[in-house]
Amino acid sequence: MPESGFKQDLDGQISIARRTIAELMERATATTGSGAEEAIANRINEQQDRLDKLLKQREAMDSDRVLHPQPSRRQDD
């Protein structure tokens, strides 16, 4: 099922974005200097925007599945 592969890929991207944000937050707490802090803050904002977009895609997939469920396949015995 192609949708399942896309869903797994999307979940993987969401996981990566979350980890990246966490790493950037750790780096931000250890960094001093306005230039470096600003650069890290910009990266955090970019990653948060990416994460928000991915989560909206994932939510839309789940909503579509609820609105248009796939008929269950029965196996003939």
Residue pairs with C-beta under 8 A, 6 or more apart in sequence:
3 61
6 61
7 58
7 61
10 54
10 57
10 58
10 61
11 58
13 54
14 51
14 54
14 55
14 58
17 47
17 50
17 51
17 54
18 51
20 47
21 44
21 47
21 48
21 51
24 40
24 43
24 44
24 47
25 44
27 40
28 37
28 40
28 41
28 44
31 37
31 40
